[in-house]
Amino acid sequence: MTLTDSFENFLTELKQKIEVAKTTGMSESQITNQAAKVGDWLSKYYDPKSPEQRLLKELWDVSSESEQKAIASALYKLVERKVPATR
């Protein structure tokens, strides 16, 4: 997975991944649960490239599991409301 330096590009990439997940029949809940798992992996193995990614990592690292799911859900909502469809 390639991650970008730009937060706008990061959100666009998330939108693309969400759209693919939806086409496979995944619900919002399933998508956010998978996003939480990806967040765990990113927090452990990915060095943030932008201040926004650094902030997300720091928030993730100090959050409980339920708070991490809330962060994943909030990112889902942000992408759904603010990023135009890619198709």
Protein Blocks (a to p, Z undefined) as FASTA:
>chain_A
ZZdfblklmmmmmmmmmmmmmmnopafklmmmmmmmmmmmmmmmpccfbfklmmmmmmmm
mpcfklmmmmmmmmmmmmmmmmccfZZ
